């Protein structure tokens, strides 16, 4: 590896994950298990393009600290997203966002849509 910083021995260039702005989990998502809520928020951010393909995500420890959750909760959410093709995990290198070609579920804009009326009479757009 090439040394960073003009030849200072012992200092190597490292890949760093850029900060990701994860919103606070809405109360509607807190009714289900927390790992599903975290997975849903991350998947949504990937689907709408806030997390582009190739982006390196923070470690599970960092993200757990940022969200105020257990590391195991975030790790299970990441495992589910890896299984669904949203993320790729490389031991010792980090977790990266994959393109929509690798996903088991179609991106948000390609999913079939239906319109429903909620109890207030408003139209609601729902993906299946």
N, C-alpha and C positions, 0 to 999 in steps of 0.2 A: 504494500500500500504506500502511496505517496504521503509524505509528511505535509501537514498543513502549517501555515504560519511562518513560512520562510526558513524552514529547516530546523526548527526546534525539535530536538530528539524527544521521542516519547509522546508527542502530540500528533494524533492521526486524524485525518478528515473523517467525520462520521455523518451518516445520513440522519437527519432529524425530521421528525414528524412536525408538520405545521400545526398550530393550534386549530382545533375544530370547535366551532361554536355550536354546542348541543343545547337546545332549549330545555327548560325545565319540563319534566314530564307532566302532561296535563292530567287532571284528576280523573278523566274518563279512562285513561290508560292505566291508572294505578289500581283499578278494580281487578285486573288480571295479574298473573305472576310478573314480578318486576323484570325478569330476564326477557319475557315476551315484549314488554313495553319498550325496553332498551333496543331490542332487535327491530321493533316496528319503527321507532324513531330513526335509527340509523338507515334502515331500508328505505324509508320515505325520503330521507335526505339524499340518498344515492339515486333514487328514482327521479326526483325533481332536478337533479344536477348540481346540488349544493356540494356534493362530494364527487368530483369527477373521477373517471377511470384512471388508475395509476397513482392516485393520491395515497400517501402513507398515513395511516391512522395512529393516534397515540396508543401507547401500551395500555393493557387492561388495568394496570395499577394506576396510571395517570388518569385514565378516564373514570375509574371508580372513585378516585379522590375528588375529581372535578364534579361528579354527579352526586357524591355523598352516599355511595352504595358500596356493597361488598365487592371485592375483586372477583369472587366466584360468580356473582350475578352477571357481571360484565363478560367474564370468560365464557359462560354458557351462552349468552347472547351472541358473542362473536362466533362460537362454534356452530350455532344455528345458521348464521349468515354465511359462514364458510360452506356448510352443507347445501344451502340454497343457491350458491354461486355468486353471492354479492361480494364476498371477500376472499382473498387468498392469504394464507398465513405461511410465513417462511421462518423457521426456527432460527433465532439469532439475528434476523434481519427485520422483522416487523410484519405488520398486517397491511395489505394493500387492497384498494377498491378495484374490482374487476369490471370490465365492460359488460353491457347487457347481453352479449352473445353467450356468455358463460352461465347465465342465470337459468334456474329451473322454472322461474315464474317470469312472465313477460313484463317489460317495463310498464310503468303506470300509464303512459300515453297509448300503449298498444293493447291494454286490457279491455275486454268488453264492458260497456257502460249501460247502466239502467237508471231511469228516473223514478223516484218514489215521492210520495207526499208524506211529510211528517205530520204529527198530530196537530200542528198549528196551521196546516194547509200549505206550507212552503214546499217547493220542489227541492229534492235532495238528489245529488248525483252520486251514484254508488258504483264502485268497480267490483267485479267479481273475481 
